[in-house]
Amino acid sequence: MNYRHFAFLGYMALLMPLIGRAQQLMDKEIVQRADERLRGVHSSIAEVKMTIIRPTWKREMQLKTWSKGTEYALILVTAPARDKGTAFLKRGDEIWNWQPSIDRVIKLPPSMMGQSWMGSDFTHDDLVRESSIVKDFTHHLLGKEVVNSRLCYKIELRPKPDAAVVWGKVVLWIDVQDFVQMKAEFYDEDGWLVNTMITTKVGEMGGRVIPIVMEMIPADKPGHKTMLEQLHIEFDKPIPDSFFSIQNMKRLRA
């Protein structure tokens, strides 16, 4: 082995860790840009319709949501009448639920984050987002695939050791052009597929291209799925931190 060959191998040995770190940063940036599509860089205010579909029945709910960064989120149920006024609040690592029918505020333990949200196929963590797909996971680009006629990055997310995360693994398909999340697969700690979320309609709303209709489909329950449809959304309007309080959650009117 001549000196030039030896020097080249030494150079590559020094360079490979830097290439790995740069790739990881790029993968993380793709996930972050997709996350900000619906959350907004600073904040978002939205109206959403949720449709829970079962083999023998269907139920619709109307929601209003507020979010600010990754620390604050509030969801208010505005319909149907029997659930109207029910609210969920996220402040940092704490999640609270207001149930006006029994005049009670309940603090949700971390063990509930993986459970069904209001009888839907979404979990509490999916909607209130205790965990962050940007901060609580490592990201690895697996390649590119086409989903619903859109070329997508395929990225695997693995939870960090100290993260309070519901899933054992998440795989995302993110549109190359607009950074819209087109598909997500959620796996348990044993590697079994639990839920698949698919974006079935993409459009412009709030001045940007976003997922308009998303479907969450459980892997082991034929005929079950839950649809989320964006009705209206505004991005990056100022919301004071004080808005996300237990007192304000109880005062909100549907």
Backbone as CSV, one residue per row, in Angstrom:
resi,resn,N_x,N_y,N_z,CA_x,CA_y,CA_z,C_x,C_y,C_z
1,MET,0.863,-1.198,0.000,0.000,0.000,0.000,0.891,1.237,0.000
2,ASN,0.729,2.104,-1.028,1.574,3.289,-1.083,1.063,4.380,-0.152
3,TYR,1.848,5.423,-0.024,1.519,6.498,0.932,0.208,7.187,0.572
4,ARG,-0.007,7.421,-0.728,-1.226,8.127,-1.143,-2.479,7.317,-0.792
5,HIS,-2.403,6.005,-1.007,-3.540,5.158,-0.682,-3.796,5.161,0.819
6,PHE,-2.736,5.080,1.590,-2.850,5.089,3.052,-3.442,6.415,3.534
7,ALA,-2.972,7.516,2.945,-3.466,8.843,3.330,-4.949,8.989,2.979
8,PHE,-5.349,8.437,1.818,-6.755,8.512,1.408,-7.648,7.750,2.383
9,LEU,-7.201,6.544,2.800,-7.986,5.766,3.752,-8.100,6.482,5.087
10,GLY,-7.007,7.128,5.500,-7.048,7.889,6.740,-7.995,9.063,6.639
11,TYR,-7.976,9.725,5.489,-8.878,10.864,5.263,-10.336,10.413,5.308
12,MET,-10.642,9.266,4.670,-12.003,8.762,4.661,-12.450,8.340,6.060
13,ALA,-11.539,7.782,6.845,-11.884,7.382,8.208,-12.273,8.597,9.042
14,LEU,-11.607,9.718,8.796,-11.961,10.948,9.503,-13.248,11.548,8.971
15,LEU,-13.492,11.377,7.676,-14.629,12.021,7.032,-15.946,11.295,7.283
16,MET,-15.920,9.959,7.408,-17.158,9.183,7.508,-18.041,9.598,8.679
17,PRO,-17.500,9.826,9.892,-18.379,10.284,10.976,-19.046,11.616,10.667
18,LEU,-18.309,12.501,9.956,-18.890,13.794,9.595,-20.005,13.622,8.586
19,ILE,-19.815,12.698,7.635,-20.862,12.411,6.650,-22.095,11.859,7.352
20,GLY,-21.877,10.963,8.318,-22.990,10.389,9.069,-23.762,11.443,9.825
21,ARG,-23.057,12.370,10.470,-23.736,13.432,11.214,-24.493,14.356,10.276
22,ALA,-23.907,14.668,9.120,-24.577,15.546,8.154,-25.841,14.886,7.633
23,GLN,-25.779,13.541,7.365,-26.951,12.819,6.892,-28.045,12.838,7.936
24,GLN,-27.664,12.643,9.228,-28.644,12.647,10.301,-29.322,14.005,10.411
25,LEU,-28.537,15.079,10.264,-29.114,16.411,10.323,-30.088,16.616,9.170
26,MET,-29.739,16.120,7.983,-30.627,16.268,6.842,-31.928,15.501,7.069
27,ASP,-31.824,14.266,7.592,-33.016,13.470,7.850,-33.907,14.166,8.869
28,LYS,-33.302,14.700,9.931,-34.051,15.393,10.976,-34.729,16.637,10.416
29,GLU,-34.045,17.347,9.515,-34.620,18.559,8.925,-35.853,18.225,8.083
30,ILE,-35.823,17.109,7.358,-36.983,16.691,6.564,-38.181,16.458,7.476
31,VAL,-37.964,15.740,8.580,-39.038,15.458,9.531,-39.549,16.745,10.171
32,GLN,-38.642,17.650,10.503,-39.043,18.914,11.128,-39.892,19.753,10.180
33,ARG,-39.502,19.812,8.914,-40.268,20.603,7.954,-41.664,20.013,7.747
34,ALA,-41.777,18.682,7.758,-43.093,18.051,7.640,-43.940,18.336,8.874
35,ASP,-43.316,18.294,10.048,-44.033,18.567,11.298,-44.571,19.988,11.318
36,GLU,-43.793,20.931,10.785,-44.193,22.337,10.778,-45.265,22.637,9.731
37,ARG,-45.504,21.713,8.807,-46.554,21.912,7.806,-47.909,22.128,8.470
38,LEU,-48.234,21.348,9.500,-49.522,21.465,10.181,-49.435,22.246,11.482
39,ARG,-48.290,22.187,12.139,-48.140,22.876,13.416,-47.855,24.358,13.227
40,GLY,-47.197,24.701,12.111,-46.712,26.061,11.925,-45.363,26.213,12.594
41,VAL,-44.589,27.183,12.146,-43.285,27.418,12.761,-43.462,27.885,14.197
42,HIS,-44.461,28.770,14.414,-44.686,29.305,15.754,-46.015,28.833,16.348
43,SER,-47.084,28.865,15.552,-48.392,28.510,16.111,-49.363,28.149,14.997
44,SER,-50.498,27.555,15.398,-51.582,27.290,14.451,-52.907,27.292,15.199
45,ILE,-53.959,27.694,14.487,-55.338,27.650,14.987,-56.156,26.984,13.893
46,ALA,-56.887,25.917,14.238,-57.551,25.140,13.194,-58.923,24.657,13.634
47,GLU,-59.765,24.373,12.630,-61.039,23.689,12.833,-60.977,22.379,12.050
48,VAL,-61.357,21.295,12.712,-61.166,19.955,12.165,-62.434,19.135,12.343
49,LYS,-62.725,18.288,11.362,-63.802,17.308,11.492,-63.184,15.922,11.628
50,MET,-63.620,15.201,12.650,-63.180,13.827,12.846,-64.353,12.892,12.598
51,THR,-64.132,11.867,11.787,-65.157,10.872,11.503,-64.640,9.498,11.913
52,ILE,-65.306,8.908,12.902,-64.942,7.575,13.384,-65.824,6.564,12.660
53,ILE,-65.208,5.632,11.944,-65.944,4.682,11.106,-65.747,3.271,11.649
54,ARG,-66.868,2.582,11.841,-66.873,1.204,12.302,-67.738,0.372,11.348
55,PRO,-67.626,-0.953,11.391,-68.378,-1.771,10.434,-69.885,-1.527,10.437
56,THR,-70.461,-1.140,11.586,-71.919,-0.992,11.658,-72.385,0.417,12.016
57,TRP,-71.452,1.364,12.206,-71.877,2.726,12.543,-70.779,3.735,12.223
58,LYS,-71.158,5.010,12.263,-70.234,6.104,11.990,-70.583,7.273,12.908
59,ARG,-69.552,7.954,13.423,-69.786,9.085,14.319,-68.874,10.237,13.923
60,GLU,-69.437,11.463,13.914,-68.655,12.652,13.556,-68.478,13.563,14.758
61,MET,-67.319,14.206,14.805,-67.023,15.184,15.835,-66.410,16.413,15.169
62,GLN,-66.642,17.579,15.779,-66.021,18.818,15.322,-65.067,19.292,16.424
63,LEU,-63.874,19.719,16.027,-62.857,20.139,16.978,-62.297,21.499,16.592
64,LYS,-61.888,22.252,17.601,-61.083,23.447,17.371,-59.774,23.252,18.115
65,THR,-58.666,23.555,17.450,-57.360,23.303,18.043,-56.487,24.545,18.007
66,TRP,-55.663,24.678,19.033,-54.654,25.732,19.113,-53.333,25.072,19.467
67,SER,-52.245,25.471,18.827,-50.931,24.963,19.211,-49.916,26.098,19.128
68,LYS,-48.900,25.990,19.983,-47.813,26.973,19.987,-46.514,26.233,20.220
69,GLY,-45.686,26.181,19.164,-44.450,25.425,19.249,-44.736,23.970,19.577
70,THR,-43.842,23.356,20.340,-44.039,21.973,20.761,-44.435,21.873,22.228
71,GLU,-44.542,23.009,22.903,-44.805,22.998,24.341,-46.288,23.125,24.682
72,TYR,-47.064,23.776,23.816,-48.449,24.083,24.158,-49.414,23.579,23.086
73,ALA,-50.519,22.998,23.533,-51.594,22.590,22.621,-52.900,22.544,23.395
74,LEU,-53.991,22.872,22.704,-55.318,22.823,23.318,-56.309,22.350,22.265
75,ILE,-57.129,21.364,22.621,-58.168,20.841,21.734,-59.514,21.002,22.421
76,LEU,-60.474,21.615,21.720,-61.831,21.808,22.229,-62.812,21.086,21.327
77,VAL,-63.645,20.239,21.899,-64.694,19.563,21.138,-65.882,20.514,21.011
78,THR,-66.300,20.802,19.779,-67.404,21.734,19.550,-68.705,21.039,19.135
79,ALA,-68.634,19.769,18.758,-69.816,18.966,18.419,-69.383,17.505,18.418
80,PRO,-70.343,16.593,18.715,-71.783,16.744,18.938,-72.088,17.303,20.331
81,ALA,-73.374,17.502,20.577,-73.811,18.161,21.804,-73.358,17.417,23.058
82,ARG,-73.359,16.087,23.009,-73.041,15.318,24.223,-71.579,15.457,24.636
83,ASP,-70.703,15.788,23.675,-69.273,15.957,23.971,-68.837,17.411,23.961
84,LYS,-69.748,18.309,23.631,-69.416,19.717,23.463,-68.804,20.293,24.733
85,GLY,-67.685,21.011,24.566,-67.013,21.632,25.698,-65.894,20.807,26.287
86,THR,-65.832,19.510,25.984,-64.719,18.677,26.440,-63.425,19.217,25.842
87,ALA,-62.382,19.287,26.658,-61.139,19.894,26.186,-59.929,19.136,26.715
88,PHE,-58.835,19.261,25.954,-57.560,18.655,26.330,-56.481,19.718,26.233
89,LEU,-55.616,19.794,27.240,-54.577,20.824,27.313,-53.213,20.185,27.507
90,LYS,-52.255,20.622,26.710,-50.860,20.218,26.897,-50.047,21.440,27.289
91,ARG,-49.337,21.326,28.394,-48.379,22.348,28.831,-47.079,21.636,29.185
92,GLY,-46.081,21.765,28.311,-44.840,21.046,28.541,-45.076,19.556,28.526
93,ASP,-44.753,18.879,29.630,-44.912,17.429,29.716,-46.224,17.019,30.369
94,GLU,-47.090,17.976,30.672,-48.336,17.665,31.371,-49.529,17.751,30.425
95,ILE,-50.439,16.776,30.545,-51.657,16.724,29.737,-52.856,16.730,30.684
96,TRP,-53.822,17.631,30.402,-55.010,17.762,31.251,-56.269,17.592,30.396
97,ASN,-57.309,17.031,30.999,-58.595,16.835,30.323,-59.702,17.476,31.163
98,TRP,-60.498,18.352,30.508,-61.633,19.016,31.166,-62.907,18.349,30.685
99,GLN,-63.705,17.838,31.630,-64.976,17.196,31.317,-66.102,18.013,31.953
100,PRO,-66.722,18.915,31.176,-67.744,19.803,31.742,-68.978,19.076,32.261
101,SER,-69.271,17.899,31.705,-70.476,17.180,32.130,-70.403,16.747,33.590
102,ILE,-69.175,16.547,34.094,-69.014,16.179,35.505,-68.223,17.248,36.266
103,ASP,-67.966,18.393,35.590,-67.269,19.521,36.212,-65.946,19.068,36.844
104,ARG,-65.116,18.399,36.027,-63.900,17.821,36.580,-62.721,17.964,35.610
105,VAL,-61.559,18.322,36.164,-60.302,18.347,35.413,-59.474,17.139,35.829
106,ILE,-58.992,16.385,34.845,-58.218,15.177,35.113,-56.833,15.327,34.481
107,LYS,-55.791,15.048,35.268,-54.440,15.016,34.726,-54.168,13.623,34.183
108,LEU,-53.799,13.542,32.908,-53.598,12.246,32.271,-52.184,11.735,32.533
109,PRO,-52.044,10.508,33.035,-50.718,9.935,33.260,-50.070,9.521,31.947
110,PRO,-48.743,9.414,31.892,-48.067,8.987,30.656,-48.578,7.659,30.113
111,SER,-49.056,6.786,31.001,-49.543,5.474,30.563,-50.769,5.562,29.665
112,MET,-51.473,6.712,29.685,-52.671,6.881,28.847,-52.371,7.404,27.455
113,MET,-51.123,7.809,27.187,-50.815,8.442,25.917,-51.031,7.513,24.727
114,GLY,-50.884,6.221,24.937,-51.082,5.278,23.843,-52.497,4.784,23.701
115,GLN,-53.402,5.260,24.550,-54.791,4.806,24.503,-55.623,5.650,23.527
116,SER,-56.760,5.115,23.155,-57.644,5.764,22.182,-58.112,7.128,22.657
117,TRP,-58.106,8.104,21.721,-58.603,9.442,22.020,-60.088,9.514,21.673
118,MET,-60.946,9.655,22.677,-62.392,9.823,22.490,-63.008,8.715,21.628
119,GLY,-62.503,7.494,21.777,-63.058,6.367,21.041,-62.630,6.264,19.591
120,SER,-61.658,7.088,19.176,-61.197,7.068,17.786,-60.016,6.117,17.641
121,ASP,-59.459,6.042,16.431,-58.269,5.234,16.182,-56.989,6.034,16.368
122,PHE,-57.113,7.306,16.722,-55.967,8.123,17.102,-55.724,7.953,18.596
123,THR,-54.466,8.024,19.003,-54.140,7.976,20.422,-54.095,9.399,20.983
124,HIS,-54.064,9.507,22.300,-53.874,10.815,22.926,-52.579,11.455,22.420
125,ASP,-51.533,10.638,22.272,-50.246,11.173,21.847,-50.295,11.677,20.402
126,ASP,-51.077,11.008,19.539,-51.192,11.448,18.145,-51.736,12.867,18.058
127,LEU,-52.733,13.178,18.894,-53.416,14.465,18.779,-52.830,15.534,19.706
128,VAL,-52.542,15.176,20.944,-52.028,16.175,21.889,-50.512,16.252,21.821
129,ARG,-49.886,15.212,21.288,-48.447,15.181,21.027,-47.600,15.444,22.265
130,GLU,-47.650,14.512,23.206,-46.710,14.584,24.323,-45.288,14.368,23.816
131,SER,-45.128,13.420,22.883,-43.802,13.173,22.317,-43.621,14.009,21.052
132,SER,-42.376,14.273,20.703,-42.041,15.065,19.525,-41.342,14.182,18.502
133,ILE,-41.858,14.147,17.269,-41.220,13.328,16.243,-39.871,13.909,15.836
134,VAL,-39.600,15.147,16.228,-38.308,15.767,15.919,-37.309,15.529,17.048
135,LYS,-37.719,15.770,18.294,-36.782,15.750,19.419,-36.620,14.382,20.068
136,ASP,-37.648,13.555,20.040,-37.636,12.316,20.820,-37.211,11.087,20.026
137,PHE,-36.857,11.277,18.753,-36.475,10.139,17.912,-35.149,10.428,17.203
138,THR,-34.471,9.347,16.842,-33.397,9.457,15.865,-33.991,9.162,14.492
139,HIS,-33.384,9.698,13.432,-33.975,9.647,12.095,-32.984,9.041,11.112
140,HIS,-33.491,8.137,10.279,-32.629,7.476,9.294,-33.357,7.388,7.961
141,LEU,-32.788,8.000,6.947,-33.370,7.979,5.605,-33.165,6.606,4.973
142,LEU,-34.273,5.936,4.631,-34.219,4.602,4.050,-34.187,4.629,2.524
143,GLY,-34.611,5.750,1.937,-34.667,5.857,0.486,-35.852,6.691,0.061
144,LYS,-36.332,6.455,-1.145,-37.486,7.188,-1.666,-38.490,6.210,-2.258
145,GLU,-39.781,6.497,-2.060,-40.860,5.686,-2.611,-42.014,6.592,-3.020
146,VAL,-42.849,6.118,-3.919,-44.014,6.878,-4.370,-45.222,6.469,-3.533
147,VAL,-45.924,7.471,-2.980,-47.162,7.251,-2.231,-48.231,8.179,-2.809
148,ASN,-49.342,7.604,-3.262,-50.426,8.393,-3.860,-49.904,9.374,-4.919
149,SER,-49.075,8.855,-5.811,-48.533,9.593,-6.965,-47.536,10.679,-6.576
150,ARG,-47.079,10.691,-5.325,-46.085,11.683,-4.890,-44.804,10.979,-4.459
151,LEU,-43.671,11.434,-5.011,-42.380,10.899,-4.611,-42.066,11.350,-3.191
152,CYS,-41.717,10.409,-2.327,-41.545,10.699,-0.904,-40.207,10.196,-0.379
153,TYR,-39.672,10.921,0.591,-38.602,10.380,1.420,-39.214,9.342,2.359
154,LYS,-38.544,8.213,2.518,-38.963,7.198,3.490,-37.974,7.237,4.650
155,ILE,-38.465,7.595,5.837,-37.585,7.827,6.981,-38.042,6.986,8.170
156,GLU,-37.091,6.279,8.776,-37.382,5.484,9.969,-37.037,6.294,11.223
157,LEU,-37.962,6.299,12.182,-37.759,6.987,13.450,-37.664,5.945,14.565
158,ARG,-36.604,6.044,15.363,-36.425,5.170,16.521,-36.384,6.042,17.773
159,PRO,-37.125,5.671,18.823,-37.142,6.515,20.025,-35.782,6.554,20.706
160,LYS,-35.425,7.723,21.220,-34.208,7.849,22.013,-34.404,7.123,23.346
161,PRO,-33.312,6.641,23.945,-33.432,5.814,25.159,-34.189,6.467,26.307
162,ASP,-34.055,7.790,26.457,-34.678,8.470,27.598,-36.000,9.152,27.248
163,ALA,-36.513,8.909,26.037,-37.738,9.594,25.594,-38.981,8.835,26.049
164,ALA,-39.984,9.595,26.497,-41.280,9.007,26.875,-42.126,8.866,25.614
165,VAL,-41.927,7.784,24.893,-42.525,7.583,23.567,-43.418,6.343,23.583
166,VAL,-44.577,6.466,22.943,-45.539,5.363,22.882,-45.050,4.252,21.972
167,TRP,-44.409,4.597,20.861,-44.128,3.638,19.797,-42.713,3.090,19.872
168,GLY,-42.550,1.849,19.398,-41.223,1.252,19.300,-40.490,1.704,18.052
169,LYS,-41.255,2.056,17.015,-40.686,2.537,15.758,-41.780,3.232,14.971
170,VAL,-41.411,4.270,14.214,-42.332,4.936,13.294,-41.633,5.068,11.948
171,VAL,-42.338,4.789,10.875,-41.798,4.994,9.528,-42.661,6.039,8.834
172,LEU,-42.015,7.079,8.303,-42.716,8.188,7.655,-42.384,8.237,6.170
173,TRP,-43.379,8.604,5.370,-43.187,8.924,3.958,-43.534,10.396,3.790
174,ILE,-42.547,11.221,3.433,-42.705,12.677,3.375,-42.445,13.154,1.953
175,ASP,-43.409,13.850,1.400,-43.358,14.341,0.022,-42.093,15.174,-0.230
176,VAL,-41.370,14.835,-1.283,-40.106,15.500,-1.602,-40.310,16.967,-1.950
177,GLN,-41.388,17.282,-2.650,-41.596,18.650,-3.137,-42.139,19.584,-2.064
178,ASP,-43.190,19.177,-1.365,-43.870,20.078,-0.432,-43.697,19.693,1.041
179,PHE,-42.977,18.619,1.312,-42.747,18.148,2.688,-44.059,17.845,3.417
180,VAL,-45.021,17.309,2.668,-46.281,16.857,3.251,-46.116,15.399,3.684
181,GLN,-46.522,15.087,4.907,-46.476,13.701,5.361,-47.590,12.928,4.680
182,MET,-47.214,11.977,3.815,-48.186,11.239,3.028,-48.597,9.922,3.684
183,LYS,-47.715,9.377,4.510,-48.013,8.088,5.139,-47.162,7.930,6.381
184,ALA,-47.699,7.233,7.371,-46.938,6.918,8.577,-47.353,5.541,9.073
185,GLU,-46.389,4.740,9.460,-46.652,3.441,10.070,-46.135,3.456,11.500
186,PHE,-46.973,2.997,12.432,-46.641,3.014,13.853,-46.508,1.579,14.353
187,TYR,-45.355,1.254,14.934,-45.054,-0.097,15.392,-44.898,-0.119,16.913
188,ASP,-45.267,-1.249,17.519,-45.078,-1.383,18.959,-43.632,-1.798,19.269
189,GLU,-43.325,-1.997,20.546,-41.956,-2.298,20.956,-41.491,-3.667,20.466
190,ASP,-42.424,-4.543,20.102,-42.062,-5.861,19.579,-41.942,-5.876,18.060
191,GLY,-42.138,-4.711,17.427,-41.995,-4.621,15.979,-43.249,-4.926,15.187
192,TRP,-44.401,-5.053,15.875,-45.661,-5.325,15.173,-46.314,-4.015,14.740
193,LEU,-46.825,-3.996,13.505,-47.537,-2.824,13.004,-48.850,-2.657,13.763
194,VAL,-49.088,-1.450,14.301,-50.301,-1.165,15.060,-51.266,-0.314,14.243
195,ASN,-50.792,0.810,13.723,-51.636,1.738,12.964,-50.910,2.228,11.728
196,THR,-51.681,2.541,10.699,-51.160,3.202,9.495,-51.981,4.459,9.242
197,MET,-51.297,5.594,9.082,-51.986,6.846,8.756,-51.638,7.231,7.319
198,ILE,-52.669,7.480,6.514,-52.490,7.794,5.104,-53.154,9.132,4.783
199,THR,-52.437,10.000,4.085,-53.009,11.247,3.595,-53.692,10.971,2.262
200,THR,-54.997,11.163,2.218,-55.756,10.862,0.995,-56.076,12.107,0.173
201,LYS,-55.886,13.286,0.756,-56.131,14.523,0.018,-55.141,15.583,0.471
202,VAL,-54.483,16.206,-0.502,-53.527,17.284,-0.252,-54.052,18.540,-0.930
203,GLY,-53.919,19.683,-0.289,-54.380,20.927,-0.885,-53.773,22.129,-0.206
204,GLU,-54.116,23.311,-0.697,-53.596,24.551,-0.119,-54.606,25.125,0.859
205,MET,-54.139,25.441,2.048,-54.971,26.046,3.076,-54.064,26.830,4.015
206,GLY,-54.493,27.993,4.413,-53.663,28.806,5.291,-52.390,29.297,4.632
207,GLY,-52.394,29.350,3.290,-51.229,29.863,2.577,-50.137,28.845,2.320
208,ARG,-50.414,27.546,2.567,-49.403,26.533,2.311,-50.064,25.217,1.926
209,VAL,-49.292,24.335,1.314,-49.783,23.011,0.938,-49.697,22.110,2.164
210,ILE,-50.824,21.497,2.527,-50.893,20.665,3.733,-51.743,19.418,3.471
211,PRO,-51.684,18.424,4.362,-52.642,17.315,4.280,-54.040,17.830,4.628
212,ILE,-55.015,17.613,3.767,-56.387,18.046,4.020,-57.201,16.924,4.669
213,VAL,-57.029,15.702,4.181,-57.729,14.548,4.751,-56.707,13.462,5.072
214,MET,-56.754,12.970,6.314,-55.879,11.882,6.749,-56.739,10.775,7.352
215,GLU,-56.327,9.536,7.127,-57.039,8.386,7.667,-56.105,7.569,8.549
216,MET,-56.554,7.261,9.768,-55.818,6.372,10.655,-56.493,5.007,10.627
217,ILE,-55.739,3.978,10.270,-56.297,2.641,10.067,-55.558,1.649,10.961
218,PRO,-56.259,1.024,11.922,-55.604,0.017,12.763,-55.316,-1.253,11.977
219,ALA,-54.202,-1.911,12.293,-53.766,-3.072,11.519,-54.614,-4.308,11.785
220,ASP,-55.165,-4.431,12.984,-55.827,-5.683,13.362,-57.332,-5.548,13.558
221,LYS,-57.946,-4.495,12.979,-59.383,-4.295,13.148,-60.016,-3.979,11.795
222,PRO,-60.371,-4.988,11.032,-60.969,-4.757,9.706,-62.236,-3.903,9.798
223,GLY,-62.360,-2.945,8.877,-63.534,-2.087,8.847,-63.474,-0.903,9.781
224,HIS,-62.365,-0.762,10.534,-62.194,0.362,11.448,-61.244,1.390,10.840
225,LYS,-61.613,2.652,10.923,-60.695,3.736,10.589,-61.268,5.048,11.106
226,THR,-60.390,6.041,11.245,-60.808,7.372,11.667,-60.239,8.393,10.697
227,MET,-61.105,9.285,10.209,-60.686,10.321,9.261,-60.600,11.670,9.951
228,LEU,-59.544,12.425,9.634,-59.400,13.812,10.072,-59.413,14.704,8.844
229,GLU,-60.324,15.667,8.824,-60.416,16.604,7.698,-60.208,18.025,8.192
230,GLN,-59.226,18.712,7.602,-58.989,20.112,7.937,-60.078,20.971,7.290
231,LEU,-60.786,21.748,8.106,-61.817,22.647,7.592,-61.310,24.073,7.439
232,HIS,-60.448,24.480,8.354,-59.894,25.840,8.332,-58.636,25.840,9.180
233,ILE,-57.625,26.592,8.754,-56.399,26.682,9.544,-55.704,28.011,9.289
234,GLU,-55.148,28.581,10.346,-54.345,29.800,10.275,-53.019,29.525,10.968
235,PHE,-51.945,30.021,10.357,-50.625,29.761,10.891,-49.974,31.021,11.464
236,ASP,-49.222,30.793,12.543,-48.293,31.776,13.097,-48.947,33.095,13.499
237,LYS,-50.189,33.008,13.999,-50.817,34.160,14.634,-50.419,34.179,16.111
238,PRO,-50.192,35.345,16.688,-49.736,35.405,18.084,-50.767,34.793,19.043
239,ILE,-50.299,33.900,19.911,-51.113,33.321,20.988,-50.296,33.432,22.274
240,PRO,-50.774,34.134,23.286,-49.997,34.247,24.527,-49.917,32.906,25.251
241,ASP,-48.829,32.701,25.977,-48.677,31.460,26.737,-49.817,31.280,27.736
242,SER,-50.329,32.396,28.244,-51.391,32.341,29.256,-52.685,31.744,28.719
243,PHE,-52.844,31.703,27.379,-54.031,31.092,26.784,-54.101,29.605,27.138
244,PHE,-52.930,28.975,27.258,-52.858,27.539,27.508,-52.811,27.275,29.013
245,SER,-53.910,27.572,29.665,-54.011,27.369,31.109,-55.251,26.533,31.419
246,ILE,-55.259,25.902,32.584,-56.412,25.113,32.999,-57.639,26.003,33.141
247,GLN,-57.441,27.207,33.684,-58.564,28.128,33.870,-59.182,28.513,32.528
248,ASN,-58.342,28.800,31.544,-58.871,29.178,30.228,-59.515,27.990,29.529
249,MET,-58.948,26.797,29.686,-59.542,25.596,29.103,-60.976,25.418,29.592
250,LYS,-61.209,25.687,30.864,-62.549,25.530,31.423,-63.501,26.643,30.967
251,ARG,-62.934,27.790,30.596,-63.793,28.931,30.199,-64.187,28.881,28.733
252,LEU,-63.425,28.149,27.910,-63.691,28.145,26.473,-65.106,27.667,26.178
253,ARG,-65.741,28.305,25.204,-67.091,27.921,24.812,-67.077,27.370,23.389
254,ALA,-67.708,26.248,23.217,-67.735,25.603,21.899,-68.680,26.338,20.959
